Amino acid sequence: MLIEFQVGNFLSFKETVAFSMVASNINSQDAELDTNNVFSIKEELRLLKTSAIYGANASGKSNLAKAFGFMKSFVINSSKEMQITDPIDVAPFRLNIITEKQPSFFEITFYLHQKIYRYGFSVSQEQIMEEWLFCTPKLQEYQLFKRNQNKFKISSKFFQEGLNLDEKTKPNSLFLSVSAQFNGKISTQIVKWFANLQVISGSGTYDNLYKRLTLKSFESPQMRGEIIKLVKDLDLSIQDINITKEKVSSENLPLSIPDELKTIILRASSGELSSIQTSHAKYNEKDEVIGFEKFDLEENESEGTKKLFYFSALLLNALRNSQILVIDELDARLHPIITHKIIQLFNSNNYNPKSAQLIFMTHDTNLLNPNLFGSRLLRRDQIWFTEKNQQGATDLYSLVEYDIEEDAPFESDYIRGKYGAIPFVGNFIQLLSN
């Protein structure tokens, strides 16, 4: 489970900011929020199941997702894909002549196998400047290792698996990743934890990737049933979903497609093309169901329905396997009711008994309005904002930092600018008159 994530001098984050999934000591007006949206990992530590990040366009919301993505990718791949001469693909804050020459900072605190780990590093485009790993089994925090460029301090008591691996660690590779490559028990567990952290784009850029995951999951009868049930529950007009696969060869592709493109298509599809059909009820003149009409998902269904199908396996796998999902633009192409229902799934004790966590970037202020859905969806500590200052640097802060009443109108106050993090627009009337 994610406890806290810190990032600094990366993309639009000039100063180090902290994003926390720790539940604050507040009592919501709706007591069910405190029961459903929060879970305990220790007697003194409670975490949140979901968090929403709001902010104007280009305020840094997506950059927070990219920070999660960079840290995950670098931990998993730095030791096996980086050559010693390869630059590190990190992007410091470029709007300041000082920070553009300084290393970027990443630190994450998480709960794994009854222990709390705190792991981080600072990195330039040339090398790892610092790296550290601490563990808290009960109350006291212990240092497992600490690195300062090519100098290592490794605990022979708490991190024996890392001994003698410092000489095998390249300047542009993480020591944790190297230790995992040599099957170190703790480091392998941590790298697997990072693999369980899913950073997803809701804008449509990677829809084909998510669709392939769902199609693969459809091969399992249990997952097939769960995917269909999820889509039916969120889109009541769909009664069933069927997948048919057809063998494809260069002969049955259109003649107008160049041979090079045919080769790419065949390689990508592994010689098969999948057709996805949705079934809708068909009625007679008396509004009685007389059968079902099949629609092609890609040709006949809305963009929102397609996104819902593409994302279904991601959502179900997260709930089933206690994963962490970071979804940028969760609400894009989705009706507010559907977005609301997805968040409810993760906040539910019934549907999310393993306490999977959902962190999502959104513009949908409807989610802040209890009058639309009958009750509040999120606690104050589950609502975060990103805002850029005049120097183009992003600040990240939570609604719980404001001294406001629990029954305050979060949506209207946010739109009016009470919490900041809204766009400042010019005078369009004057623009048009000119």
C-alpha positions in Angstrom: 0.0 0.0 0.0 1.2 3.5 -0.8 1.8 5.8 2.2 3.6 8.8 0.7 5.3 9.9 -2.5 7.7 12.9 -2.8 9.2 14.4 -5.9 11.3 17.5 -6.5 13.1 19.2 -9.4 11.2 17.1 -11.9 9.2 18.6 -14.8 7.1 21.4 -13.3 7.9 20.4 -9.7 10.8 22.8 -8.7 10.6 22.4 -4.9 10.0 19.0 -3.3 6.3 18.3 -2.8 4.7 15.5 -0.8 1.6 13.5 -1.8 0.1 11.5 1.1 -2.4 8.6 1.3 -2.4 8.8 5.1 -5.8 9.5 6.5 -6.0 12.7 8.6 -7.6 12.7 12.0 -10.9 14.2 10.9 -14.5 13.1 11.2 -16.6 13.5 8.1 -20.2 14.8 8.2 -21.1 11.5 6.6 -19.8 8.8 8.9 -19.8 6.2 6.1 -16.9 8.0 4.5 -14.7 7.3 7.5 -15.8 3.7 7.5 -15.5 2.9 3.7 -12.8 5.2 2.4 -10.2 4.5 5.1 -8.4 1.3 6.1 -5.9 0.5 8.8 -2.5 -1.1 8.3 -1.4 -0.6 11.8 -3.2 0.5 14.9 -1.7 4.0 14.6 -1.7 4.3 10.8 -4.8 4.6 8.6 -4.6 5.0 4.8 -7.0 6.2 2.1 -8.4 4.1 -0.6 -8.8 6.9 -3.2 -7.5 10.4 -3.8 -8.4 13.0 -6.5 -6.1 15.6 -7.9 -7.7 18.8 -9.3 -6.1 21.7 -11.0 -6.1 23.9 -14.1 -4.8 22.7 -17.4 -1.0 22.6 -17.4 -0.9 23.0 -13.6 1.1 19.8 -13.1 -1.5 17.1 -12.5 -0.2 14.9 -15.3 3.4 15.6 -14.2 2.6 13.9 -10.9 1.5 10.8 -12.8 4.7 11.1 -14.9 6.7 11.2 -11.7 5.2 8.0 -10.4 5.8 6.5 -13.9 9.4 7.5 -14.0 10.2 6.2 -10.6 8.5 2.9 -11.4 10.2 2.4 -14.7 13.6 3.4 -13.5 13.5 1.0 -10.5 12.4 -1.9 -12.8 14.6 -1.3 -15.8 17.8 0.7 -14.7 20.0 -2.4 -14.1 18.9 -4.5 -17.0 18.4 -2.0 -19.8 20.9 0.8 -19.0 24.3 0.6 -20.6 27.1 2.4 -18.7 27.2 5.2 -21.4 23.4 5.7 -21.6 22.0 9.0 -20.3 19.2 8.8 -17.7 15.9 10.1 -19.1 15.1 12.4 -16.2 13.7 15.9 -16.8 14.6 18.5 -14.1 12.7 21.8 -13.7 14.0 23.8 -16.7 12.6 27.3 -15.9 15.4 28.1 -13.5 19.1 28.2 -14.3 20.0 26.6 -10.9 17.6 23.6 -10.9 18.2 22.6 -14.5 21.8 21.6 -13.4 20.7 19.9 -10.2 19.5 16.3 -9.6 15.9 15.3 -9.4 14.5 13.8 -6.2 12.2 10.9 -5.7 11.1 9.1 -2.5 8.3 6.7 -1.8 7.1 5.2 1.5 4.9 2.1 1.4 3.7 -0.9 3.4 4.8 -4.3 2.4 4.8 -7.6 4.2 3.9 -6.1 7.6 6.8 -3.5 7.3 7.1 0.1 6.2 9.8 0.9 3.7 11.1 4.3 2.7 13.1 4.2 -0.5 14.4 7.1 -2.7 17.1 8.5 -4.9 18.4 11.7 -6.4 19.4 11.4 -10.0 20.9 13.6 -12.7 21.0 12.7 -16.4 24.5 11.3 -16.0 24.4 9.3 -12.7 22.8 8.4 -9.5 23.8 11.0 -6.9 22.2 9.4 -3.8 20.1 6.4 -3.0 18.7 5.1 0.2 16.5 2.4 1.7 15.0 2.3 5.2 12.7 -0.2 6.9 10.4 0.1 9.9 9.4 -3.4 11.1 7.7 -2.1 14.3 8.5 1.3 15.7 12.2 2.0 15.0 13.4 2.8 11.5 16.6 1.0 10.3 18.9 1.9 7.5 19.4 -1.0 5.0 21.7 0.9 2.7 22.8 4.4 1.7 24.6 5.4 -1.4 26.5 8.6 -2.2 27.5 8.3 -5.9 30.0 5.4 -5.9 30.3 5.2 -2.1 28.0 2.7 -0.4 27.1 1.9 3.2 25.4 -1.4 3.4 24.0 -3.0 6.6 25.4 -6.4 7.1 22.6 -7.1 9.5 19.6 -5.8 7.7 20.6 -6.0 4.0 23.1 -8.8 3.7 21.9 -9.5 0.1 23.5 -6.3 -1.0 27.0 -7.0 0.2 29.7 -7.0 -2.5 27.2 -5.8 -5.1 28.3 -2.2 -5.0 31.2 -3.0 -7.4 28.7 -4.4 -9.8 26.5 -1.3 -9.8 26.9 1.1 -12.7 26.8 4.9 -12.0 23.6 5.2 -13.9 21.9 2.1 -12.4 20.0 1.8 -9.1 21.6 -0.4 -6.4 18.2 -1.7 -5.5 17.6 -2.9 -9.1 21.0 -4.5 -9.2 20.3 -6.4 -5.9 17.0 -7.6 -7.4 18.8 -8.8 -10.5 20.9 -11.0 -8.2 17.7 -12.4 -6.5 18.0 -10.4 -3.3 14.9 -11.2 -1.2 14.0 -7.8 0.0 15.0 -5.9 -3.2 13.0 -8.4 -5.3 10.0 -7.9 -3.1 10.3 -4.1 -3.5 10.8 -4.3 -7.3 7.6 -6.5 -7.5 5.8 -3.9 -5.4 6.8 -1.2 -8.0 5.6 -3.6 -10.8 2.2 -3.6 -9.0 2.0 0.1 -9.2 0.0 0.9 -12.4 0.4 4.3 -14.0 -2.3 4.7 -16.7 -3.3 7.4 -19.2 -7.0 8.0 -19.6 -6.6 10.3 -22.6 -6.7 7.5 -25.1 -3.0 7.4 -26.0 -2.5 3.8 -24.8 -6.1 2.5 -25.4 -4.8 -0.3 -27.7 -2.5 -1.6 -24.9 -5.3 -1.6 -22.4 -7.7 -3.3 -24.9 -5.2 -6.1 -25.5 -5.0 -6.6 -21.7 -8.8 -6.9 -21.5 -8.9 -9.3 -24.5 -6.3 -11.5 -22.9 -8.2 -11.4 -19.6 -11.4 -12.4 -21.5 -9.8 -15.9 -22.1 -10.4 -16.6 -18.4 -14.1 -17.6 -17.9 -14.1 -16.0 -14.5 -12.6 -12.7 -15.7 -14.9 -12.8 -18.7 -17.9 -12.9 -16.3 -16.6 -10.2 -14.1 -15.8 -7.9 -17.1 -19.3 -8.3 -18.5 -20.9 -7.7 -15.1 -18.8 -4.6 -14.6 -19.7 -3.2 -18.0 -23.4 -4.1 -17.6 -23.5 -2.5 -14.2 -22.0 0.8 -15.5 -23.7 0.8 -19.0 -27.2 -0.7 -18.5 -27.9 -0.9 -22.2 -25.3 -3.6 -22.9 -26.5 -7.2 -22.2 -23.5 -9.2 -23.3 -20.1 -9.0 -24.9 -18.6 -11.6 -27.3 -15.1 -11.8 -28.7 -14.4 -13.6 -32.0 -10.9 -14.1 -33.4 -10.2 -14.4 -37.1 -7.0 -15.7 -38.6 -5.4 -13.0 -40.8 -2.8 -13.3 -43.5 -1.3 -10.9 -46.0 -3.7 -12.3 -48.6 -6.8 -11.1 -46.9 -5.5 -7.6 -46.1 -6.5 -4.8 -48.5 -4.3 -4.6 -51.6 -3.8 -0.9 -51.0 -1.8 -1.5 -47.8 2.0 -1.5 -48.5 3.8 -4.8 -47.8 5.8 -3.2 -45.0 2.7 -2.1 -43.2 1.1 -5.6 -43.7 4.1 -7.1 -41.9 3.7 -4.7 -39.0 0.0 -5.5 -38.7 0.6 -9.3 -38.8 3.4 -9.1 -36.2 1.3 -6.9 -33.9 -1.8 -9.1 -34.2 0.1 -12.4 -33.9 -1.8 -13.6 -37.0 -5.2 -13.0 -35.4 -7.6 -10.1 -35.3 -10.3 -9.8 -32.6 -13.8 -8.6 -33.2 -15.7 -7.3 -30.2 -19.5 -7.4 -30.3 -21.8 -6.0 -27.7 -25.4 -7.2 -27.4 -28.4 -4.9 -26.9 -32.0 -5.8 -26.4 -34.3 -5.5 -29.4 -38.0 -4.6 -28.9 -41.3 -5.0 -30.9 -44.0 -2.5 -31.2 -45.3 -3.4 -27.7 -41.8 -2.7 -26.2 -41.3 -6.4 -25.5 -37.9 -7.9 -25.8 -37.8 -10.2 -28.9 -34.1 -10.8 -29.2 -30.7 -9.1 -29.2 -28.9 -7.0 -31.7 -25.2 -7.2 -32.0 -23.0 -4.1 -32.4 -19.4 -3.8 -33.3 -17.7 -2.1 -30.3 -15.2 -0.1 -32.4 -17.8 1.0 -35.0 -21.1 1.4 -33.1 -20.4 2.1 -29.5 -19.6 5.5 -27.9 -16.0 6.6 -26.9 -17.0 6.3 -23.3 -18.3 2.7 -23.7 -15.1 1.7 -25.5 -12.9 3.3 -22.7 -15.0 1.5 -20.1 -14.3 -1.9 -21.8 -10.6 -1.1 -22.3 -10.2 -0.2 -18.7 -12.3 -3.0 -17.2 -9.5 -5.5 -16.8 -7.2 -2.9 -15.2 -9.9 -2.0 -12.7 -10.8 -5.6 -11.8 -7.1 -6.7 -11.6 -6.4 -3.8 -9.2 -9.4 -4.7 -7.0 -8.5 -8.4 -7.0 -4.8 -8.1 -6.4 -4.6 -5.0 -4.1 -2.8 -2.9 -6.7 -2.3 0.8 -6.8 -3.7 2.6 -9.9 -2.6 6.1 -10.8 -4.9 7.2 -13.6 -4.4 10.5 -15.4 -7.6 12.0 -16.9 -9.9 9.2 -15.4 -13.0 11.2 -16.3 -12.1 11.8 -20.0 -14.9 10.5 -22.2 -16.8 9.1 -19.2 -20.1 10.4 -17.9 -19.8 11.8 -14.3 -22.1 9.0 -13.1 -19.8 6.3 -14.4 -16.7 8.1 -13.0 -18.5 8.3 -9.7 -19.4 4.6 -9.7 -15.8 3.6 -10.4 -14.5 5.6 -7.4 -17.3 4.1 -5.3 -16.0 0.6 -6.2 -12.6 1.4 -4.7 -14.1 3.1 -1.7 -16.4 0.1 -1.0 -15.5 -2.4 1.7 -17.6 -5.0 -0.3 -16.0 -4.5 -3.7 -12.5 -3.6 -2.5 -11.9 -5.8 0.5 -8.1 -6.0 -0.2 -7.8 -2.2 -0.1 -6.6 -1.4 -3.6 -5.8 2.3 -4.0 -6.9 4.6 -6.8 -5.2 8.0 -7.4 -6.7 9.9 -10.2 -6.3 13.3 -12.0 -9.5 14.9 -13.0 -11.4 18.1 -14.0 -14.8 16.6 -13.0 -16.0 18.9 -10.2 -19.4 17.0 -10.1 -17.6 14.5 -7.9 -17.3 17.2 -5.2 -21.1 17.9 -5.2 -23.0 15.7 -2.7 -26.3 17.0 -4.0 -25.9 15.3 -7.4 -25.3 11.8 -5.9 -27.1 12.0 -2.5 -24.0 12.0 -0.4 -20.3 13.0 -0.4 -17.9 10.8 -2.3 -14.6 12.0 -0.9 -13.2 13.2 2.5 -11.3 16.4 2.6 -8.0 14.6 2.8 -8.8 12.7 -0.4 -9.0 16.0 -2.4 -5.7 17.5 -3.7 -4.9 20.5 -5.9 -2.0 21.4 -8.2 -1.3 25.1 -8.9 1.5 26.8 -10.7 3.1 30.0 -9.4 4.4 32.9 -11.6 7.7 31.2 -12.1 5.9 28.1 -13.6 6.6 25.8 -10.6 3.9 23.5 -9.4 2.7 23.4 -5.8 0.7 20.4 -4.4 -1.6 20.6 -1.5 -4.7 19.0 0.1 -8.1 20.4 1.0 -7.6 19.1 4.5 -5.1 22.0 5.0 -8.0 24.5 4.9 -9.9 25.3 8.0 -13.4 24.8 6.7 -16.6 23.1 7.8 -17.3 19.5 6.8 -20.6 20.7 5.1 -18.9 23.4 3.1 -19.9 23.4 -0.6 -16.6 22.0 -2.0 -17.5 22.3 -5.6 -18.8 25.8 -5.7 -16.0 27.1 -3.4 -13.4 25.5 -5.7 -15.0 26.9 -8.9 -15.0 30.4 -7.3 -11.3 30.1 -6.5 -11.5 29.7 -2.7 -8.9 26.9 -2.8 -6.9 28.1 -5.8 -5.9 25.7 -8.5 -8.2 27.1 -11.2 -7.3 28.7 -14.6 -7.0 32.4 -15.0 -8.6 33.4 -18.3 -8.4 36.7 -20.1 -11.1 39.0 -21.3 -12.7 37.2 -24.3 -15.1 40.0 -25.0 -12.2 42.5 -25.4 -10.3 39.9 -27.5 -13.3 39.5 -29.9 -13.9 43.2 -30.1 -10.2 43.8 -31.0 
